[in-house]
Amino acid sequence: MSQATGTTASRKGLSRDDVKSLTDRVLSFAKADQTRIAVNSGVSEFTRTAMNRITTSGSTADDVVRITSAFGRRVASIETNRLDAASLEKAVRDAEALARLSPENPEYLPEPSGQTYLDVSGYYASTGNLTTEDRGRAASLVLERARAATTISAGYIDVSAGARAVANSTGLFAYHASTAVASTLTVRTADGSSSGWAGGEGADWTTIESERIATDALAKCEAWRGKSALDPGTYEAVLEPTAVGMLMSRMMGAFDARSADEGRSYFSKRGGGTLLGEKVFDERVTIKSDPAWANGETAPFTQAGEATGAETWVENGVLRSLAYSRFWAQRQKVASKPGMSNFIMQGTDTSLADLIGGVKRGVLITRFWYIRPLNPRMLALTGITRDGTFLIENGRISRPVTNFRFNESLADLLRNVEILGRPTRVCASENSSAGPPIIVPALKVRAFNLASLSDAI
Amino acid sequence: MRDDEPGVDRREFVKLAAGSALAVAAGLSSVEVEAQRNTAPGPDAVERDLALLALDAARSAGAVYADARIIRVLSEAIETRERQITNVTKSESYGIGVRAFVGGSWGFAATRDVTRDAVVRAAREAVAIAVASDRAAPGTTRLAPVKKVPDGRWITPHVIDPFSVPVESKADLLFRINEEALKVKGVGFVTSSASSLKESRLLATTDGSLIQQTFIRVSPNVNVTAVAPDNSDSQTRGSAVAPAGRGWEYVTGLELAARAARYANEAVAKLSAPPVEPGTWDLVLHPSHLWLTIHESIAHPSELDRALGYEANYAGTTFLAPPDQVLGKVRLGQSLMTFVANRTEEGGCATVGWDDEGVAATSYPIVDKGLFVSYQSATREMIDLVAPFSAYKDAPGHAYGQHWASIPFPRMPNVSLQPAARAISEDDLVAATDRGIFIEGDGSYSIDQQRYNFQFGGQTFWEIRNGKKTRMLRDVAYVARTPDFWNSMSMIGGRQTYELGGALSDAKGQPMQLNSVSHGCPAALFRNVRVIRTA
């Protein structure tokens, strides 16, 4: 892994100094009781392939400022990407006029001040300096091999580089530069009878193994040829890290105290209150977040400028933390705590092969598609397996099988964990853009509900 | 409508789509709609010069084709919960996106900096990206010709510009909605929101087209949650109000306060409703529910880019492929089933004057009396690829990029199920059902990447016994294989049951872009569908 640096001069997006003068200028126009400025600045670049050719490639530069003005508890925001002085002054005036017109928000609290932020750099020059040619070369790696194997490839390389910042009228200022890249690849047989997928995600381009992604997607497509039906039912299952990540990313919002206190969450306690301090999952399950996690860094502050630090949410199966908004914390007389910025699930050194080796009769799942909530109180989801699903018998992959629709509660899943593999950062979004960092192991679970068959390939 | 009766024909559809019935419902006469189209604003002189400058720069740098779009999006979101405001935000996003075609490859560059120097830089960068891609992997794409539109102007037909309505009166309306819901005993929470969008879109192409359009869309929403007294359960009734390509008059015409009271009672009733008995049921599906099933299982699988493989790494492919083996051959439903793809339907979220390649909006059947006859979601570069087996001679006008920073690519038009010619009511459909479930509102939804296996929930579920709606049920979802499901549609409602549903956030593409789209449909009866219990 290369170091999270890069000289400031060569970085994409507004520099710390540029942002500071921008936010100072906005604050100089401000007449409201309280003013907050959030800045999102940077470049997005991509190369997309399909049908064994590059279909599109492009680059977009944008800098967006969000100005929030408050008079007492009357609050409103204006967002704009026009950053000349006249436009900014108009935006401040508009935000203030809109705030005066807005009904009071009784939950609005004065802007935070006196925050101390972790020193986190998430900007990797290896990613920030990638060119169209670099992306083209990486994307082209698979094209010849796919053609030679009479398969059809479709892939996507998504790159972003820039900065986020927050400033407010109490003098608070926070700035974080970051990069992110995701590379994903689908390989299908020319007759459409098999499909394989592989991918990777990181802040640092040098951790993206383009050769490995090409090889794995081709191999998965080859291995899934000749699939046959397996009866729906509840099976032992091995979920590869991407499959685990796609499910766990849906849990990030679940660790919320307010919805638990209000009786709308899995973490609500019957009769009132929350399940804090109680055993909710298998004791092998530990879930953390950490803005400084290498290659999975996040800004050490929220959109409102509150400091975020490392946090343990679940420790050995026991619920240790829930997020408290500043309003809810005041109401419940506890300290406020921002929600998860990344999702880190502890694992072991066990290899995927060893996880498979522990299965008598079960199913190996590469990844999922179209995951949607079924029941928030149960953390229940539905979705479809995709791009490589296999029957495991007596510790070995015995044959490729057709896809399934699953209906499964994440709470049940985390209670049914038997073995955890090695944690890795995965591309967990269905659209393959680099998202909030999700670092998870493969999981062997004793039961997974594969509810119906899907003919999809 | 019985199985053997023909669906509405194309001429009737065009009349329905552009005709007076829907426009009057929205407060506009057809004469007013026409007048508004004729007075749609033209391009700003400065923007026009900048767009043409970008095209010159792209051509000089070696582009064989280029287009430039200067787009300004104004959006506003007002959100409330119970008796308080939770968000008031107005946004403006402004920029230029230039797309260049070199050899057989595309390059795209976009910037918020809409000045002469920056626009030229963006155009040159788009060409450089196209050149680099073409070197890495030479492209063979060819673009079908399009008609030149030297002075195109279009505006969404509307009575009240949503941005002319003050924030306070919008908040007042939302608070009145919440108050109605909170009057109902057992209701714990209510959220409501109103979002509005107004977009100015200037397109200039090296084919000589210059088109200025203004799009207006509004999207109100209400969600009511009831919580059991002992905290052991909560049930929500929501997601029931469709967005529309209309003005603020659409929102005020919805009688949202009365709806909120009904939703509140339904949320409370859901807490004590018995769960469904899993098994095979007939289903009567209300348009507020059926639009989403159409979107997922008819509109998405009939996208041409999926059939060709463009979306294999994300949205997926389709069971309606390969084209030469399915077009005119696959029967998706009985003869009562006709679907029309259009970007012309009054109030439709995908309704426009021209697409992002300067092609005029069109309307044509994709499923004709049950038979799959055409794909939709095609752009200029696809016409050549499907020439041997397709009815397409020209691009149908389906290129769309979400905003200035998004590269245009094939997007779904409105796809609508045509109603029965006879005046069949919702009650007629219920009366024709011995044992069934009436479903309203869209709920949990999921479908596989080839659009075979789907599972849909809903908002409210009423048991039908012997031709009558009886008690409420809960935890209902139906699971089916797309062709089986649509072939089980045995009766559809008439025009009086026809409504538009839709979404402003249909995701597709990499980088992912959101599309706004509507689906019109009557209520409809489906026989023998597999129903599961979700809790």
Interface residues (C-beta under 8 A of the other chain):
Chain A: S44 F46 T47 R48 T49 A50 M51 R53 I54 T55 T56 S57 G58 S59 T60 A61 D62 D63 V64 R66 V75 A76 S77 I78 E79 T80 N81 R82 D94 L98 A99 L101 S102 P103 E104 N105 P106 E107 T131 T132 E133 G136 R137 A139 S140 L143 I152 A154 G155 Y156 D158 T184 L185 T186 R188 G192 S195 W197 E262 G263 R264 S268 K269 R270 G271 G272 W369 Y370 I371 R372 P373 L374 N375 R377 M378 A380 T382 G383 I384 R386 N403 R405 N407 E430 N431 S432 S433 A451 S452 L453 S454 D455 A456 I457
Chain B: Q84 I85 T86 N87 V88 T89 K90 S91 E92 S93 Y94 G95 G97 S105 W106 G107 F108 A109 A110 T111 R112 D113 E125 A126 A128 I129 A130 A132 S133 R135 A136 A137 G139 T140 P166 V167 E168 A171 F175 G188 F189 T225 V227 A228 D230 N231 S232 D233 S234 L308 G309 Y310 E311 A312 N313 Y314 G316 T317 F319 A321 P322 A405 I407 F409 S444 Y445 S446 I447 D448 Q449 Q450 R451 Y452 N453 Q455 G457 A477 V479 R481 A507 G509 Q510 P511 M512 I532 T534 A535
